[in-house]
Amino acid sequence: MKIPFLNRKKEIQSPEQEGKIEILDMISPSLVEVGQNNIKIGDTLSKTYFIFSFPRYLTTGWMSPIINTNLPMDISFHIHPADSSTILKQLRRRVTEVQADLSERQEKGLIRDPALEIAYQDLEELRNKIQSAQERMFHLSIYITVFGKTEEKLKEVETEIRSVLESRLIYLKPALHQQKEGFICSSPYGLNTLMISNAMNTSPLSSTFPFTSFDLSSGDGILYGINKHNSSLVLFDRFSLPNANSCIFATSGSGKSYAVKLELLRYLMLGVDVIIIDPENEYKFLSDAIGGSFFNMSLSSPNHLNAFDLPKPGEGEDAESVLRTNVINLVGLIRLMLGGLTPEEDGIVDKALNETYAIKDITSESDPSLWGKELPFPVMSDFEDILLTMEGTESLVRRLQKFTKGAYANFFNNQSNVEINNRLVVFGTRDLEDELRPMALFTVLRYIWKTVTSIHKKRLLVVDEAWWLMKSEDSASFLFGTVKRARKYWLGVTTITQDVNDFLKSSYGQPIVTNSSLILLLKQSPATIDSVQDAFNLTEEEKMTLLETPVGEGIFFAGTKHALIRIIASYTEDQIITTSPEEVEKIRKSKKSS
């Protein structure tokens, strides 16, 4: 049936009115074609479905997955109250029928029928609640109209909707030969022309309310902020999740450092130790305020870390496996330091590293309890000495001398003199040269991992500006290994970056995100928002929210749940963690005056 909109009846117009275009002419489609299976409106097809069957139990928010899809559709709910006296008569009759069936089966000696018994209990319970005005009965009609350019597209949308609903034992049918009436039912006219309904009492009816927000409150943990959906508190313990790792993505000045400091301060109060790799020395103020340890890592710094340090074997490990793993990681560090290795050089370096440990009597047969004590660890110059005794190592030695005798020797060619024995330990790397930074961060991260695997306790490790480590395949691989294995050592790793594209482009970027149970997305830049949307499957509304959200607000993911969050701090916390230069200067002046 074709209904040309241009054929509608018009009033007789004067010659002056002929040819004038009305608003209706501008907004109306050129043609509406009503078929038995769909309606064509201009160049778009629509198809209406109705829900005809529900299960015995409905979960709260069962409609949310349909509402939150990015599929174009219209959904309408028609709820009509039913007369309680009529419903009670029908229930009385139905109870009598079921009771008669039960009595008949009992008289015949048949085995019990659980379905009949449950039906009898449900009917009696519903009668009591309606009689006492605890429940009321309604007629519920739900219509869904989907849109697409082709019939194949309509079929794809139908398949997706069916899979969501039928997984909950909810079934729908298309309004065949009644598409016009179905379209009217799902349009904002308030008309239920199909009148296809299901009887439903108040409790299950309330579960059809489609707009629900996740409650991110638990009995344990810390306060992360306020859930903007329902103004509830976001209370969470990251150590209660499958892993305690988290990722934070945000632009500069969006409040990511403030949020991290607030989280760390609150976990410190719960007895959790914290280690931070700080690229801008912005955690020094926090460290000084609470009596933490701050180690400034630079070429002129008195603080040294030895890349050849070994952790003590943990549970289920032996000296051989620890030594082998450390040599593999050291090959990656050497590759980063020397600007790459050929396959031949890779083999030479592997052999030379094993011999470097061997000259210090550190082998798979030695006692690990003596490592670093009676058996001191080698340093980079010992590695150079071994290379000098091997053939074909001239190029390796020349490149390595920058780290043993040249400009970088003070950083790489010393025994470790840093102890991680404070509740809060910060490694400041701001004063490192850009060329040195990736390999220095790798060295710092390896030293932290040695400490974490040697002494097991609840810790958080914060890697700020993690994209520096993602620049190199070897350092990115080590960071991913740290994130993946952290749970075994009671460690939660927080990776923070403002360069989302560089982080996610790395082959280890997405796996790090996948292995993080907590995600915090604050304000994003237009240049990176598409990558963020694809990585976290954000809706268009959430995408726009991240582009326009004010400082300190964003989307908080905890497992499969997520919600809009506003991060808040008390006055005292704000004084300790603020990163605003103006506020920091005010605090310093007030301390001097007092």
C-alpha positions as CSV (number, residue, x, y, z in Angstrom):
1,M,0.0,0.0,0.0
2,K,1.6,3.3,-1.1
3,I,0.5,6.6,0.5
4,P,2.0,9.6,-1.4
5,F,2.1,12.4,1.0
6,L,1.6,14.9,-1.8
7,N,-1.9,13.6,-2.4
8,R,-3.2,14.8,0.9
9,K,-6.4,16.9,0.6
10,K,-5.8,20.6,0.5
11,E,-8.1,23.5,0.9
12,I,-8.8,25.7,-2.1
13,Q,-6.1,28.3,-2.3
14,S,-6.1,31.7,-3.9
15,P,-3.8,32.3,-6.8
16,E,-1.5,34.2,-4.5
17,Q,-1.1,31.1,-2.3
18,E,-0.4,28.7,-5.1
19,G,3.2,27.4,-5.1
20,K,3.9,28.3,-1.5
21,I,5.8,25.7,0.5
22,E,4.4,24.8,4.0
23,I,6.3,23.4,7.0
24,L,4.5,20.1,6.4
25,D,5.9,19.9,2.9
26,M,9.4,20.4,4.3
27,I,9.4,17.8,7.1
28,S,7.3,15.1,5.4
29,P,8.9,12.2,3.5
30,S,8.2,12.0,-0.2
31,L,6.6,8.6,0.1
32,V,5.5,6.1,2.7
33,E,5.1,2.5,1.6
34,V,3.5,0.1,4.0
35,G,4.3,-3.6,3.4
36,Q,3.4,-6.7,5.3
37,N,6.8,-7.0,6.9
38,N,8.1,-3.4,7.1
39,I,7.4,0.2,6.2
40,K,9.5,2.3,3.8
41,I,9.7,5.9,4.8
42,G,11.7,7.8,2.2
43,D,14.8,5.7,1.7
44,T,14.7,4.2,5.2
45,L,13.0,0.9,6.2
46,S,11.3,0.4,9.6
47,K,10.0,-2.8,11.2
48,T,8.0,-3.1,14.5
49,Y,8.2,-6.0,17.0
50,F,6.2,-6.7,20.1
51,I,7.2,-8.7,23.2
52,F,4.8,-11.5,23.8
53,S,6.4,-13.8,26.4
54,F,8.2,-13.2,29.7
55,P,10.0,-15.6,32.1
56,R,9.0,-16.3,35.7
57,Y,11.7,-14.0,37.0
58,L,12.9,-10.6,35.6
59,T,16.2,-9.0,36.7
60,T,16.4,-5.3,37.4
61,G,17.4,-3.3,34.3
62,W,16.9,-6.2,31.9
63,M,16.0,-3.6,29.2
64,S,19.3,-1.6,29.6
65,P,21.4,-3.7,27.1
66,I,18.8,-2.8,24.4
67,I,18.5,0.8,25.4
68,N,22.3,1.3,25.5
69,T,23.0,-0.2,22.0
70,N,24.0,2.1,19.2
71,L,21.3,0.8,17.0
72,P,18.6,3.2,15.7
73,M,15.3,2.2,17.2
74,D,12.2,3.5,19.0
75,I,10.9,1.7,22.1
76,S,7.5,2.3,23.7
77,F,6.0,1.1,26.9
78,H,2.2,1.1,27.4
79,I,1.1,0.4,30.9
80,H,-2.6,0.1,31.7
81,P,-3.8,-0.6,35.3
82,A,-6.1,-3.6,35.6
83,D,-9.2,-3.8,37.9
84,S,-8.1,-5.6,41.0
85,S,-11.6,-7.3,41.7
86,T,-11.6,-8.7,38.1
87,I,-8.0,-10.0,38.5
88,L,-8.9,-11.6,41.9
89,K,-11.8,-13.5,40.3
90,Q,-9.5,-14.7,37.5
91,L,-6.8,-15.8,40.0
92,R,-9.4,-17.6,42.2
93,R,-10.6,-19.5,39.2
94,R,-7.1,-20.3,38.2
95,V,-6.1,-21.4,41.7
96,T,-9.1,-23.7,41.8
97,E,-8.1,-25.3,38.5
98,V,-4.5,-25.9,39.6
99,Q,-5.6,-27.2,43.0
100,A,-8.0,-29.6,41.2
101,D,-5.1,-30.9,39.0
102,L,-2.9,-31.4,42.0
103,S,-5.7,-33.4,43.9
104,E,-6.4,-35.5,40.8
105,R,-2.7,-36.5,40.4
106,Q,-2.5,-37.3,44.1
107,E,-5.6,-39.5,44.0
108,K,-4.2,-41.4,41.0
109,G,-0.9,-41.9,42.8
110,L,1.1,-40.1,40.1
111,I,4.5,-38.5,41.0
112,R,4.5,-34.9,42.0
113,D,4.6,-32.2,39.3
114,P,6.9,-29.4,40.4
115,A,5.6,-27.0,37.7
116,L,2.0,-27.3,39.1
117,E,3.1,-26.9,42.7
118,I,5.2,-23.8,41.9
119,A,2.3,-22.3,39.9
120,Y,0.0,-22.9,42.9
121,Q,2.4,-21.2,45.3
122,D,2.9,-18.2,42.9
123,L,-0.8,-17.8,42.4
124,E,-1.6,-17.9,46.1
125,E,1.3,-15.5,46.9
126,L,0.0,-13.0,44.3
127,R,-3.6,-13.3,45.5
128,N,-2.4,-12.4,49.1
129,K,-0.4,-9.4,47.9
130,I,-3.2,-8.0,45.7
131,Q,-5.7,-8.6,48.5
132,S,-3.5,-6.7,51.0
133,A,-2.8,-3.9,48.5
134,Q,0.9,-4.8,48.4
135,E,0.8,-5.3,44.7
136,R,-1.4,-4.2,41.8
137,M,-1.9,-5.7,38.4
138,F,-1.2,-4.0,35.0
139,H,-1.3,-4.8,31.4
140,L,2.1,-4.2,29.8
141,S,2.7,-3.7,26.1
142,I,6.3,-3.2,24.8
143,Y,6.9,-2.3,21.1
144,I,10.2,-2.0,19.4
145,T,10.6,-0.3,16.0
146,V,14.0,-0.7,14.3
147,F,15.4,1.2,11.3
148,G,17.8,0.4,8.5
149,K,18.6,1.1,4.9
150,T,18.1,-2.4,3.7
151,E,16.2,-5.5,4.7
152,E,19.5,-7.2,5.4
153,K,20.3,-4.5,7.9
154,L,16.9,-4.9,9.6
155,K,17.6,-8.6,9.9
156,E,21.0,-7.9,11.5
157,V,19.4,-5.6,14.1
158,E,16.6,-8.2,14.8
159,T,19.2,-10.9,15.3
160,E,21.1,-8.7,17.8
161,I,18.0,-7.8,19.8
162,R,16.7,-11.4,19.8
163,S,20.1,-12.6,21.1
164,V,19.9,-10.1,24.0
165,L,16.3,-10.8,24.9
166,E,16.2,-14.6,24.4
167,S,19.2,-15.0,26.6
168,R,16.8,-13.8,29.3
169,L,13.9,-16.0,28.1
170,I,12.1,-13.0,26.7
171,Y,10.6,-13.5,23.2
172,L,9.4,-11.1,20.6
173,K,7.5,-11.3,17.2
174,P,7.2,-9.0,14.3
175,A,3.8,-7.3,13.8
176,L,3.2,-9.0,10.4
177,H,0.4,-7.3,8.3
178,Q,0.1,-4.7,11.1
179,Q,3.3,-2.6,10.6
180,K,1.3,0.6,10.3
181,E,-0.4,0.0,13.7
182,G,2.9,-1.1,15.2
183,F,4.7,2.0,14.0
184,I,1.9,4.1,15.6
185,C,2.3,2.2,18.8
186,S,6.0,3.0,19.1
187,S,5.6,6.6,18.1
188,P,5.0,9.3,20.7
189,Y,1.2,9.4,20.2
190,G,0.3,7.5,23.3
191,L,-1.8,5.1,21.3
192,N,-1.8,1.4,21.7
193,T,-3.6,0.3,18.5
194,L,-2.3,-3.3,18.6
195,M,-3.3,-3.9,22.2
196,I,-0.9,-6.9,22.6
197,S,-0.2,-7.0,26.3
198,N,1.0,-9.2,29.2
199,A,-0.5,-9.2,32.7
200,M,2.1,-8.2,35.2
201,N,2.1,-7.2,38.8
202,T,4.0,-4.3,40.4
203,S,7.3,-5.9,41.3
204,P,8.3,-7.4,37.9
205,L,6.8,-4.3,36.2
206,S,9.3,-2.1,38.1
207,S,12.2,-4.1,36.6
208,T,11.2,-2.9,33.1
209,F,12.3,0.6,34.0
210,P,15.1,1.0,31.4
211,F,17.3,3.7,32.9
212,T,19.5,2.2,35.6
213,S,22.9,3.1,36.9
214,F,25.5,0.9,38.3
215,D,26.1,1.0,42.1
216,L,29.9,1.0,42.6
217,S,29.8,0.8,46.4
218,S,31.2,-2.1,48.3
219,G,31.8,-2.8,52.0
220,D,35.5,-2.4,51.8
221,G,38.0,-0.1,50.1
222,I,38.4,3.6,49.6
223,L,36.3,6.5,48.4
224,Y,37.1,7.2,44.7
225,G,34.4,9.9,44.3
226,I,30.7,10.5,43.7
227,N,28.6,8.5,41.2
228,K,27.1,11.3,39.0
229,H,24.3,9.0,37.9
230,N,22.7,8.6,41.3
231,S,24.9,10.7,43.7
232,S,26.0,7.6,45.5
233,L,29.5,7.0,46.8
234,V,32.0,5.1,44.7
235,L,33.6,2.9,47.3
236,F,35.9,0.2,46.0
237,D,38.8,-2.0,47.0
238,R,40.9,-2.7,43.9
239,F,42.5,-5.7,45.6
240,S,39.1,-7.4,45.7
241,L,38.9,-7.6,41.9
242,P,40.5,-10.3,39.7
243,N,43.6,-8.1,39.6
244,A,44.5,-4.8,41.3
245,N,45.8,-3.1,38.2
246,S,44.4,0.2,36.8
247,C,44.9,2.4,33.8
248,I,44.3,6.2,33.7
249,F,44.0,8.1,30.4
250,A,43.6,11.8,30.3
251,T,44.8,15.0,28.8
252,S,47.2,17.3,30.6
253,G,45.5,19.4,33.3
254,S,42.4,17.2,33.5
255,G,43.1,16.1,37.1
256,K,44.7,12.7,36.6
257,S,47.7,13.3,39.0
258,Y,45.3,14.7,41.6
259,A,43.1,11.6,41.3
260,V,46.1,9.3,41.6
261,K,47.5,11.1,44.6
262,L,44.1,11.0,46.4
263,E,43.8,7.3,45.8
264,L,47.4,6.6,47.0
265,L,46.9,8.8,50.1
266,R,43.8,6.8,51.1
267,Y,45.4,3.4,50.4
268,L,48.4,4.5,52.5
269,M,46.0,5.0,55.4
270,L,44.8,1.4,54.9
271,G,48.4,0.1,55.3
272,V,49.2,-0.4,51.6
273,D,52.7,0.5,50.5
274,V,53.2,2.7,47.4
275,I,56.0,3.0,44.9
276,I,55.9,5.7,42.2
277,I,57.9,6.4,39.0
278,D,57.5,10.1,38.7
279,P,58.6,11.8,35.4
280,E,57.9,15.3,36.6
281,N,58.8,15.2,40.3
282,E,55.2,16.3,41.1
283,Y,54.9,13.6,43.8
284,K,57.8,15.1,45.8
285,F,55.4,17.4,47.7
286,L,53.3,14.4,48.7
287,S,56.3,12.4,49.7
288,D,57.7,15.3,51.9
289,A,54.3,15.9,53.4
290,I,53.9,12.3,54.7
291,G,57.5,11.4,55.4
292,G,58.1,9.3,52.3
293,S,61.4,8.6,50.5
294,F,62.2,10.6,47.3
295,F,65.1,9.5,45.1
296,N,66.0,11.9,42.3
297,M,67.4,9.8,39.4
298,S,69.8,11.7,37.1
299,L,73.3,11.6,35.7
300,S,74.6,13.7,38.6
301,S,72.5,12.0,41.3
302,P,74.1,10.2,44.2
303,N,71.3,7.6,44.0
304,H,72.3,4.5,41.9
305,L,70.5,1.4,40.7
306,N,72.5,-1.6,39.4
307,A,70.8,-3.3,36.4
308,F,72.6,-6.6,37.4
309,D,70.8,-6.9,40.8
310,L,68.9,-10.2,41.2
311,P,65.8,-10.9,43.3
312,K,65.7,-13.8,45.7
313,P,63.8,-16.8,44.3
314,G,60.2,-16.8,45.2
315,E,57.8,-19.6,46.0
316,G,58.0,-22.2,43.2
317,E,61.1,-20.6,41.7
318,D,64.8,-21.7,41.8
319,A,68.1,-19.9,41.2
320,E,68.3,-21.1,37.6
321,S,64.9,-19.7,36.6
322,V,65.6,-16.4,38.3
323,L,68.9,-16.1,36.6
324,R,67.6,-17.1,33.2
325,T,64.7,-14.6,33.4
326,N,67.0,-11.8,34.5
327,V,69.4,-12.4,31.7
328,I,66.5,-12.3,29.1
329,N,65.4,-9.0,30.6
330,L,69.0,-7.7,30.6
331,V,69.4,-8.5,26.9
332,G,66.3,-6.3,26.3
333,L,67.9,-3.5,28.3
334,I,71.3,-3.8,26.4
335,R,69.4,-3.8,23.2
336,L,67.7,-0.6,24.2
337,M,71.0,1.0,25.4
338,L,73.0,0.1,22.3
339,G,70.3,1.1,19.8
340,G,69.5,-2.5,18.7
341,L,71.3,-5.7,18.2
342,T,71.8,-8.0,15.2
343,P,70.9,-11.7,15.7
344,E,74.6,-12.5,16.0
345,E,75.1,-9.7,18.6
346,D,72.0,-10.9,20.5
347,G,73.6,-14.3,21.0
348,I,76.9,-12.9,22.0
349,V,75.3,-10.6,24.6
350,D,73.3,-13.5,26.1
351,K,76.4,-15.6,26.5
352,A,78.4,-12.7,27.9
353,L,75.8,-11.9,30.5
354,N,75.8,-15.4,31.8
355,E,79.7,-15.3,32.0
356,T,79.5,-11.9,33.8
357,Y,77.4,-13.4,36.6
358,A,79.7,-16.5,36.6
359,I,82.9,-14.5,37.3
360,K,81.1,-13.4,40.5
361,D,80.3,-17.0,41.3
362,I,76.6,-16.3,40.8
363,T,75.3,-19.4,38.9
364,S,72.3,-21.8,39.1
365,E,74.3,-23.9,41.7
366,S,75.2,-21.0,44.0
367,D,73.2,-20.2,47.2
368,P,70.7,-17.3,46.4
369,S,70.9,-16.2,50.1
370,L,74.5,-15.1,49.4
371,W,73.6,-13.0,46.3
372,G,74.5,-9.4,46.9
373,K,76.3,-10.1,50.1
374,E,79.2,-12.6,50.1
375,L,78.6,-12.8,46.3
376,P,78.4,-9.2,45.1
377,F,76.5,-8.4,41.9
378,P,78.5,-7.5,38.8
379,V,78.2,-4.0,37.2
380,M,78.3,-2.8,33.6
381,S,82.1,-2.6,33.5
382,D,82.3,-6.3,34.4
383,F,80.1,-7.0,31.4
384,E,82.4,-4.9,29.3
385,D,85.5,-6.9,30.5
386,I,83.8,-10.1,29.4
387,L,83.0,-8.7,26.0
388,L,86.6,-7.7,25.5
389,T,87.7,-11.4,25.9
390,M,85.2,-12.5,23.1
391,E,85.6,-12.3,19.4
392,G,83.5,-10.1,17.1
393,T,82.6,-7.7,20.0
394,E,84.4,-4.6,18.9
395,S,81.2,-2.7,17.9
396,L,79.4,-3.8,21.1
397,V,82.3,-2.6,23.3
398,R,82.5,0.8,21.5
399,R,78.8,1.4,22.0
400,L,78.8,0.1,25.6
401,Q,81.7,2.4,26.7
402,K,79.3,5.4,26.8
403,F,77.7,3.5,29.8
404,T,80.9,2.3,31.4
405,K,83.4,5.2,30.9
406,G,81.4,7.9,29.2
407,A,78.6,10.3,30.0
408,Y,76.1,7.7,31.3
409,A,78.6,5.8,33.5
410,N,77.5,7.4,36.7
411,F,74.0,6.1,36.2
412,F,74.7,2.6,34.9
413,N,78.0,1.6,36.3
414,N,77.5,1.6,40.1
415,Q,76.2,-0.7,42.8
416,S,72.8,0.0,44.0
417,N,72.6,2.3,47.1
418,V,68.8,2.7,47.2
419,E,66.6,1.0,49.8
420,I,62.9,0.6,49.3
421,N,62.0,0.4,53.0
422,N,59.6,3.3,53.4
423,R,55.8,3.2,53.1
424,L,56.0,5.6,50.2
425,V,58.9,5.6,47.8
426,V,59.1,8.0,44.8
427,F,61.7,7.7,41.9
428,G,61.9,11.2,40.3
429,T,63.1,11.1,36.7
430,R,62.4,14.7,35.6
431,D,66.1,15.5,35.3
432,L,67.0,12.6,33.0
433,E,67.9,13.5,29.4
434,D,65.3,12.4,26.9
435,E,67.8,10.0,25.2
436,L,68.5,8.4,28.6
437,R,64.9,8.4,29.9
438,P,63.5,5.1,28.3
439,M,66.5,3.0,29.4
440,A,66.6,4.6,32.8
441,L,62.9,4.0,33.4
442,F,63.4,0.4,32.3
443,T,66.2,0.1,34.9
444,V,64.1,1.6,37.6
445,L,61.1,-0.6,36.8
446,R,63.4,-3.7,36.9
447,Y,64.8,-2.7,40.3
448,I,61.3,-2.2,41.7
449,W,60.2,-5.6,40.3
450,K,63.2,-7.2,42.1
451,T,62.0,-5.7,45.4
452,V,58.4,-6.7,44.8
453,T,59.3,-10.3,44.1
454,S,61.7,-10.6,47.0
455,I,59.3,-9.4,49.8
456,H,55.6,-10.1,49.4
457,K,53.3,-7.4,50.8
458,K,50.3,-5.4,49.6
459,R,51.7,-2.7,47.3
460,L,50.7,-0.2,44.6
461,L,53.1,0.7,41.8
462,V,52.4,3.9,39.8
463,V,54.0,4.3,36.4
464,D,53.3,7.9,35.4
465,E,53.6,8.8,31.7
466,A,53.9,5.1,30.8
467,W,54.1,6.0,27.1
468,W,57.8,6.5,27.6
469,L,58.2,2.8,28.3
470,M,55.9,2.0,25.3
471,K,58.3,3.6,22.9
472,S,60.6,0.5,23.0
473,E,59.4,-3.1,22.4
474,D,61.6,-4.4,25.2
475,S,60.6,-2.0,27.9
476,A,56.9,-2.3,26.8
477,S,57.2,-6.0,27.0
478,F,58.6,-5.8,30.5
479,L,55.9,-3.4,31.7
480,F,53.3,-5.8,30.3
481,G,54.9,-8.7,32.1
482,T,54.9,-6.7,35.3
483,V,51.2,-5.9,34.9
484,K,50.3,-9.5,34.0
485,R,52.3,-11.1,36.9
486,A,51.5,-8.4,39.5
487,R,48.6,-10.3,41.1
488,K,50.9,-13.2,42.2
489,Y,53.0,-10.8,44.2
490,W,50.1,-8.8,45.9
491,L,50.8,-5.8,43.6
492,G,48.6,-3.4,41.8
493,V,50.0,-1.5,38.9
494,T,48.7,1.9,37.9
495,T,49.7,3.0,34.4
496,I,49.0,6.7,33.6
497,T,49.4,8.4,30.2
498,Q,48.2,11.4,28.3
499,D,49.5,10.1,25.0
500,V,46.7,7.6,24.4
501,N,47.5,7.0,20.7
502,D,51.2,6.1,21.3
503,F,50.2,3.8,24.2
504,L,47.4,1.9,22.3
505,K,49.4,1.7,19.1
506,S,52.0,-0.5,20.9
507,S,51.4,-4.2,20.6
508,Y,51.4,-4.3,24.4
509,G,49.1,-1.3,25.0
510,Q,45.8,-3.0,24.6
511,P,46.9,-6.2,26.6
512,I,47.9,-3.9,29.5
513,V,44.4,-2.3,29.4
514,T,42.8,-5.8,29.2
515,N,44.7,-6.9,32.3
516,S,43.6,-3.9,34.3
517,S,40.3,-4.2,36.3
518,L,40.1,-0.5,37.0
519,I,40.0,2.2,34.3
520,L,39.6,5.9,34.8
521,L,39.0,8.1,31.7
522,L,39.1,11.8,32.3
523,K,38.9,14.6,29.8
524,Q,40.2,13.6,26.3
525,S,41.4,15.6,23.4
526,P,39.6,15.5,20.0
527,A,42.7,14.0,18.4
528,T,42.6,10.9,20.6
529,I,38.9,10.5,21.5
530,D,38.2,8.1,18.6
531,S,41.0,5.7,19.8
532,V,39.6,5.9,23.3
533,Q,36.0,5.2,22.1
534,D,37.1,2.1,20.1
535,A,39.3,0.8,22.9
536,F,36.6,1.1,25.6
537,N,33.5,0.6,23.5
538,L,32.0,4.0,24.5
539,T,28.7,5.3,23.3
540,E,28.4,8.6,21.4
541,E,27.1,10.2,24.6
542,E,30.0,9.0,26.7
543,K,32.4,10.2,23.9
544,M,31.0,13.7,24.0
545,T,31.0,13.6,27.8
546,L,34.8,13.0,27.8
547,L,35.4,15.8,25.4
548,E,33.4,18.4,27.5
549,T,33.8,17.1,31.1
550,P,35.2,19.5,33.6
551,V,38.5,18.9,35.6
552,G,38.2,16.0,38.0
553,E,35.3,14.3,36.3
554,G,35.2,11.3,33.9
555,I,34.1,7.7,33.5
556,F,35.2,5.1,36.1
557,F,35.3,1.4,35.1
558,A,35.4,-1.4,37.7
559,G,35.2,-4.8,36.1
560,T,32.1,-4.9,33.9
561,K,30.5,-1.8,35.6
562,H,31.1,1.8,34.8
563,A,29.7,5.1,35.8
564,L,30.3,8.9,35.5
565,I,32.4,10.0,38.5
566,R,33.3,13.2,40.2
567,I,36.5,13.0,42.3
568,I,36.3,14.8,45.6
569,A,38.8,15.4,48.4
570,S,38.7,16.9,51.9
571,Y,40.4,20.2,52.7
572,T,43.3,18.4,54.4
573,E,43.8,16.0,51.5
574,D,43.7,18.8,49.0
575,Q,46.4,20.7,50.9
576,I,48.6,17.6,50.7
577,I,48.0,16.5,47.1
578,T,47.3,19.7,45.2
579,T,49.4,20.2,42.0
580,S,48.3,23.7,41.3
581,P,51.5,26.0,41.4
582,E,49.5,28.8,43.0
583,E,48.1,26.6,45.7
584,V,51.6,25.0,46.4
585,E,53.1,28.5,46.7
586,K,50.4,29.6,49.1
587,I,51.0,26.5,51.3
588,R,54.8,27.1,51.3
589,K,54.3,30.8,52.3
590,S,51.9,29.9,55.1
591,K,54.4,27.4,56.5
592,K,57.2,29.9,56.4
593,S,55.1,32.6,58.2
594,S,54.1,30.1,60.9
